[in-house]
Amino acid sequence: MSKLHHDQSDNFRRMREGGQTQVYENHYIFDGGEDNEKIFMKECKKLLDSLGYDRNLFQKIEPMLRKIEREQNCICPTGLILSMKFTVNLNSFSLLPFPKNQFMNYLKKEWEIIDTLGIKHFEQQNLHRISNSDYIRFKICKSKISPSPNLERYIAIWKREVYLHNTNVKRKQIEMINRREKNLLIRDHFKNLELKINQLDSIYLENLQKIRANNGENACWINTVLFVFFSHYQLRENMMFNRFFKKEDIHYIEKLIDHTWDDRLYKMYYQLFDENCSDITDYGEFGSPHYILSFIIDDIMNHQQNELKIDMDFDIQIDTVSKLKEKMSDPSLYGIIKGTGVIDINEDDDIDMELDSNHFISFVRKYKSPSEWLFFDAMRGGVIHENLMDENVFFCDRDSNQNLGSQPYYFIYVR
């Protein structure tokens, strides 16, 4: 430990009386009310300049610095700005690795230089002409910023700001994507009457690829259906704004959709299906998408006043790639839900063979790419970032040794 500094954690306090604040700057505590913020911001700007940052940086992070000054206890500008140097990648505004070790090593080296030069070296210099490196050492010395556990406080402040900033950016991006998607659909509808709204808009696709999900209690027969209908802007609107949900239900569903999908989202829709569908299994048991697909299409989608017409068919006779490609050649085919269990199509079983699947996965057609598909599997964590072609859909989750038989397929068309 240097002979010129010591731990001043007892001084790291901030008192609020009648709206006034106190700011700890160097080795003094200023109690000047609103002037404290000006002192704090002036110190931060000078430190950033001395560290060699671009002058535009201060303007970019000024609102964040003001927010930190208002919220934190007796914050020291020197400690805050120096910790930023080792905690935040300012190009991407992400976290740097091992900030505490880097910061402590930096301070140890600086204190070795300070001890060698002596305090008089800094006190005798004109602060308006002092070199940038000596100015930083002077501020370290006066502020008594030491390689101690107190450093974690400054690092934690920046970690929180990075998290809050990036969370806010993502939220605004999603809002912008949804607004642009809606505007594009309206514009293109009047611009091209022959538009087929059966493919994902490229802007909305970026949003979809971020969907994360867990499978819940054997809820694949529900979440695969939700993915198909939430992947299309107009269908998503219909799934939320309909005669079955109250206003407070819609707000809750919107929040659930924007986070990792789980049982909370699935149970909201299961309750709707249970009240309006016949022959569906209890929640948590293996089920079939067949009945809930029929209900969604007949009572929600085609019941709404819009120009889209939604159809569905079911097939358990697809045992070759060519048969599946023949189905996929229909340009109005938008989504596919597929059971992973293989059925022997030569057996004389009835249509209940569709239930012979212990898991379901789903696919939606990519925007302006008739042979590429987006793949969703909640058992794998949500949307899979792979470029699946038509043939990949056939072989996905199909054992290479299972040459005979068909997997159950549900085809959803948007006409």
C-alpha positions in Angstrom: 0.0 0.0 0.0 1.4 3.4 -0.9 2.4 5.8 1.8 0.5 8.6 0.2 -3.0 7.1 0.2 -5.4 5.2 2.4 -8.9 3.7 2.2 -11.5 6.5 2.6 -14.6 4.3 2.5 -16.1 6.2 5.5 -16.0 9.4 3.4 -18.1 7.8 0.6 -21.4 9.1 1.8 -24.0 11.4 0.3 -26.5 13.3 2.3 -29.8 14.7 1.1 -31.4 17.5 3.0 -34.2 19.6 1.5 -33.3 18.3 -2.0 -29.6 19.4 -1.6 -26.8 17.0 -2.3 -23.2 16.6 -1.5 -20.5 15.5 -4.0 -17.2 14.0 -3.1 -14.6 15.4 -5.4 -10.8 14.8 -4.8 -10.3 15.1 -1.1 -13.0 17.6 -0.5 -16.8 17.4 0.0 -18.6 20.1 -1.8 -22.1 21.2 -0.5 -23.3 23.6 -3.1 -26.7 22.3 -4.0 -27.3 22.3 -7.7 -23.7 23.5 -8.3 -22.5 20.1 -7.3 -23.7 18.6 -10.6 -21.7 21.3 -12.5 -18.6 20.5 -10.5 -19.0 16.8 -11.1 -19.6 17.1 -14.8 -16.7 19.5 -15.3 -14.4 17.0 -13.5 -15.7 14.1 -15.7 -15.1 16.1 -18.9 -11.5 17.1 -17.9 -10.7 13.4 -17.0 -12.1 12.1 -20.3 -10.0 14.7 -22.2 -6.9 13.8 -20.2 -7.4 10.1 -20.9 -7.4 10.9 -24.6 -11.0 10.1 -25.4 -12.7 11.7 -28.4 -14.4 15.0 -27.4 -17.7 13.8 -28.7 -17.7 11.0 -26.1 -18.6 13.4 -23.3 -21.7 14.6 -25.2 -22.8 11.0 -25.8 -22.5 9.8 -22.2 -23.4 13.1 -20.5 -27.0 12.1 -19.7 -25.7 8.8 -18.2 -23.2 10.6 -16.0 -25.8 13.0 -14.7 -28.0 10.1 -13.9 -25.2 8.4 -12.0 -24.4 11.6 -10.1 -28.0 11.9 -9.0 -28.4 8.2 -7.9 -25.1 7.3 -6.4 -23.7 8.0 -2.9 -21.0 10.6 -2.9 -19.5 9.5 -6.2 -15.9 10.4 -7.0 -15.4 11.5 -10.6 -11.9 10.1 -10.8 -12.9 6.7 -9.7 -15.9 6.6 -11.9 -14.2 7.7 -15.1 -11.1 5.5 -14.6 -13.3 2.4 -13.8 -15.2 3.1 -17.1 -11.9 2.7 -19.0 -11.5 -0.9 -17.8 -15.1 -1.9 -17.6 -16.8 -0.7 -20.8 -16.1 -1.2 -24.5 -17.3 2.2 -25.6 -17.5 1.1 -29.3 -20.1 -1.6 -28.7 -21.1 -0.4 -25.2 -20.5 -3.9 -23.8 -18.5 -5.2 -20.9 -14.7 -5.8 -21.0 -13.2 -8.9 -19.4 -11.6 -8.9 -16.0 -12.2 -5.2 -15.2 -11.2 -5.4 -11.5 -7.8 -7.0 -12.2 -7.1 -4.5 -15.0 -8.1 -1.6 -12.8 -6.1 -2.7 -9.8 -3.0 -3.3 -11.8 -3.3 0.1 -13.4 -3.6 1.8 -10.0 -0.7 -0.1 -8.5 1.6 1.1 -11.3 0.3 4.7 -11.1 0.9 4.7 -7.3 4.4 3.4 -7.8 5.1 6.4 -10.1 3.4 8.8 -7.7 5.5 7.6 -4.7 8.6 7.9 -6.8 7.9 11.5 -7.9 6.5 12.6 -4.6 3.4 14.8 -3.9 5.3 18.0 -4.3 6.0 17.2 -8.0 2.3 17.6 -8.7 1.5 20.4 -6.3 4.2 22.6 -7.8 2.9 22.3 -11.3 0.4 24.6 -13.1 -2.7 22.4 -13.5 -3.5 24.3 -16.7 -0.2 23.2 -18.3 0.4 19.8 -16.6 0.7 16.8 -18.9 -2.3 14.5 -19.3 -0.6 11.6 -17.6 0.5 13.7 -14.6 -3.0 15.3 -14.3 -4.5 11.8 -14.0 -1.9 10.9 -11.3 -2.6 14.1 -9.5 -6.3 13.3 -9.4 -5.6 9.7 -8.3 -3.4 11.0 -5.5 -5.9 13.7 -4.3 -8.9 11.4 -4.5 -6.9 8.6 -2.8 -8.2 6.0 -5.2 -6.5 2.8 -4.1 -6.5 -0.8 -5.4 -9.0 -1.9 -2.8 -12.4 -3.6 -2.6 -14.0 -0.1 -3.1 -13.2 -0.5 -6.8 -16.0 -3.0 -7.1 -18.4 -0.3 -6.4 -17.4 1.7 -9.5 -17.3 -1.4 -11.7 -20.8 -2.4 -10.5 -22.1 1.0 -11.4 -20.9 0.6 -15.0 -22.1 -3.0 -15.3 -25.6 -1.8 -14.3 -25.5 1.1 -16.8 -24.4 -1.2 -19.6 -27.2 -3.6 -18.8 -29.9 -0.9 -18.6 -28.6 0.8 -21.8 -28.6 -2.4 -23.9 -32.0 -3.5 -22.5 -33.5 -0.1 -23.5 -31.9 -0.3 -27.0 -33.4 -3.8 -27.6 -36.8 -2.7 -26.4 -36.8 0.3 -28.8 -35.5 -1.9 -31.6 -38.4 -4.3 -31.2 -40.9 -1.5 -31.0 -39.4 0.0 -34.2 -39.5 -3.3 -36.0 -43.1 -3.8 -35.1 -44.1 -0.3 -36.3 -42.1 -0.6 -39.5 -43.6 -4.1 -40.2 -47.1 -2.7 -39.8 -46.4 0.3 -42.0 -44.9 -1.9 -44.7 -47.8 -4.3 -44.7 -50.2 -1.4 -45.1 -48.1 0.3 -47.8 -47.5 -2.9 -49.8 -51.2 -3.9 -49.6 -52.2 -0.8 -51.6 -49.1 -0.8 -53.8 -49.4 -4.4 -54.9 -52.9 -6.0 -54.9 -51.4 -9.4 -55.7 -49.2 -9.4 -52.6 -49.1 -12.8 -51.0 -48.7 -12.2 -47.2 -47.5 -15.8 -46.7 -43.8 -15.0 -46.1 -42.0 -13.2 -43.3 -41.0 -9.6 -43.7 -37.2 -9.3 -43.5 -37.5 -6.7 -40.7 -39.8 -8.9 -38.6 -37.6 -11.9 -39.3 -34.8 -10.3 -37.3 -37.2 -10.0 -34.4 -38.4 -13.6 -34.7 -34.9 -15.0 -34.6 -34.5 -13.7 -31.1 -37.4 -15.8 -29.7 -36.3 -18.0 -26.8 -38.5 -20.7 -25.3 -38.6 -23.6 -23.0 -41.0 -26.5 -23.6 -42.8 -26.2 -20.3 -44.8 -29.2 -19.2 -45.0 -31.3 -22.4 -46.4 -28.1 -24.1 -44.9 -28.6 -27.6 -48.4 -29.2 -29.0 -49.2 -25.7 -27.9 -46.0 -23.7 -28.4 -45.4 -24.9 -31.9 -48.9 -23.6 -32.9 -48.3 -20.3 -31.1 -45.0 -19.8 -33.0 -46.7 -20.2 -36.4 -49.3 -17.6 -35.6 -47.1 -15.2 -33.7 -44.6 -15.2 -36.7 -46.9 -13.3 -38.9 -47.8 -9.7 -38.0 -51.5 -9.9 -38.9 -52.0 -13.3 -37.4 -50.2 -12.2 -34.2 -52.6 -9.3 -33.9 -55.6 -11.6 -34.3 -54.2 -14.0 -31.7 -54.2 -11.2 -29.1 -56.9 -8.8 -30.1 -60.0 -11.0 -30.4 -63.4 -11.5 -28.6 -61.9 -14.0 -26.2 -59.3 -11.9 -24.4 -59.9 -8.9 -22.1 -57.7 -5.8 -22.2 -55.6 -6.8 -19.1 -55.1 -10.3 -20.7 -53.6 -8.7 -23.8 -51.1 -6.6 -21.9 -50.0 -9.7 -20.0 -49.6 -11.8 -23.1 -47.6 -9.0 -24.8 -45.1 -9.1 -21.9 -44.9 -12.9 -22.0 -44.2 -12.9 -25.7 -41.3 -10.4 -25.4 -39.5 -12.7 -22.8 -38.6 -16.3 -22.8 -41.7 -18.4 -23.6 -42.7 -20.8 -20.8 -45.7 -22.3 -19.0 -47.2 -18.9 -18.2 -47.7 -18.1 -21.9 -48.8 -21.6 -22.8 -51.3 -21.8 -19.9 -52.9 -18.5 -21.0 -53.8 -20.0 -24.3 -54.5 -23.5 -22.9 -57.3 -22.0 -20.8 -58.8 -20.5 -24.0 -58.5 -23.8 -25.8 -59.9 -25.8 -22.9 -63.0 -23.6 -22.8 -63.7 -23.7 -26.5 -62.3 -27.0 -27.9 -63.4 -30.5 -27.5 -61.2 -33.5 -27.1 -58.0 -31.8 -25.9 -55.9 -33.4 -23.2 -55.1 -32.1 -19.8 -52.3 -29.6 -19.5 -49.0 -31.3 -18.9 -50.0 -34.4 -20.9 -49.0 -35.3 -24.5 -51.5 -33.8 -26.9 -52.2 -33.1 -30.5 -52.2 -29.7 -32.3 -55.1 -30.7 -34.5 -58.1 -29.5 -32.4 -56.5 -26.2 -31.3 -55.5 -25.4 -34.9 -59.1 -25.9 -36.1 -60.3 -23.6 -33.3 -57.8 -20.9 -34.0 -58.4 -20.9 -37.7 -62.2 -21.1 -37.6 -63.0 -19.0 -34.5 -60.2 -16.5 -34.3 -58.5 -16.0 -37.7 -61.3 -16.3 -40.2 -63.7 -14.8 -37.7 -61.8 -11.4 -37.9 -62.7 -8.8 -40.5 -59.6 -9.0 -42.7 -58.7 -10.1 -46.2 -56.6 -13.0 -45.2 -58.0 -16.5 -45.5 -56.3 -19.2 -43.3 -56.6 -22.9 -44.2 -55.1 -26.1 -42.8 -54.7 -29.7 -43.8 -53.2 -32.8 -42.2 -51.2 -35.6 -43.8 -49.8 -38.8 -42.5 -48.8 -40.2 -46.0 -45.6 -38.2 -46.5 -42.8 -40.8 -46.4 -40.5 -39.3 -49.1 -38.9 -35.9 -49.7 -40.6 -35.6 -53.0 -44.0 -35.9 -51.4 -43.2 -33.1 -49.0 -41.7 -30.9 -51.7 -45.0 -31.3 -53.6 -46.8 -29.9 -50.6 -44.3 -27.1 -50.2 -44.7 -26.0 -53.8 -47.9 -24.3 -52.9 -46.9 -20.6 -52.6 -49.6 -19.9 -50.0 -48.1 -22.5 -47.6 -46.9 -20.5 -44.7 -46.3 -22.8 -41.7 -45.7 -26.4 -41.0 -46.1 -28.3 -37.7 -44.5 -31.7 -37.6 -44.6 -34.6 -35.2 -41.2 -36.4 -34.6 -42.7 -39.9 -34.3 -42.7 -42.0 -37.4 -45.9 -43.8 -38.4 -46.2 -46.9 -40.6 -48.6 -45.8 -43.3 -49.3 -49.3 -44.4 -51.1 -50.1 -41.2 -54.9 -49.8 -41.2 -55.1 -47.5 -38.2 -57.5 -44.6 -38.2 -56.7 -40.9 -38.0 -55.9 -41.1 -34.3 -52.4 -42.1 -35.4 -51.7 -38.4 -35.5 -51.3 -38.6 -31.7 -48.4 -41.1 -32.1 -45.8 -38.5 -31.5 -44.0 -37.6 -28.3 -42.9 -34.2 -29.6 -43.8 -31.5 -32.2 -41.7 -28.9 -33.9 -42.7 -26.1 -36.4 -41.4 -24.2 -39.4 -42.4 -20.9 -41.1 -41.4 -19.8 -44.5 -38.8 -17.1 -44.7 -39.5 -13.8 -46.4 -38.8 -13.8 -50.2 -37.2 -17.2 -49.9 -39.7 -19.8 -51.0 -37.4 -22.8 -50.3 -35.9 -21.6 -46.9 -37.6 -22.1 -43.5 -37.2 -20.8 -40.0 -37.1 -23.7 -37.4 -38.7 -23.6 -33.9 -38.2 -26.2 -31.3 -38.8 -25.3 -27.6 -36.9 -28.3 -26.5 -33.8 -26.8 -28.1 -34.5 -23.3 -26.7 -36.6 -21.6 -29.3 -35.7 -20.5 -32.8 -32.8 -22.4 -34.3 -30.5 -20.2 -36.4 -30.0 -22.5 -39.3 -30.9 -22.0 -43.0 -33.2 -25.0 -43.6 -34.1 -25.9 -47.1 -37.2 -27.9 -48.1 -35.4 -31.3 -47.8 -34.1 -30.4 -44.4 -37.6 -30.1 -43.1 -38.2 -33.7 -44.0 -35.1 -35.0 -42.4 -35.3 -32.8 -39.3 -35.7 -35.0 -36.2 -36.1 -38.1 -38.3 -33.7 -40.9 -37.6 -31.7 -41.9 -40.8 -32.6 -45.5 -40.1 -36.3 -44.8 -40.3 -36.7 -45.2 -44.0 -40.3 -46.4 -43.9 -43.3 -44.5 -42.6 -44.4 -40.9 -42.4 -44.3 -38.3 -39.6 -47.6 -36.4 -39.0 -47.7 -33.1 -40.7 -50.0 -30.1 -40.3 -49.9 -27.5 -43.1 -51.1 -23.9 -42.5 -51.9 -21.7 -45.5 -52.3 -18.0 -45.7 -54.2 -17.0 -48.9 
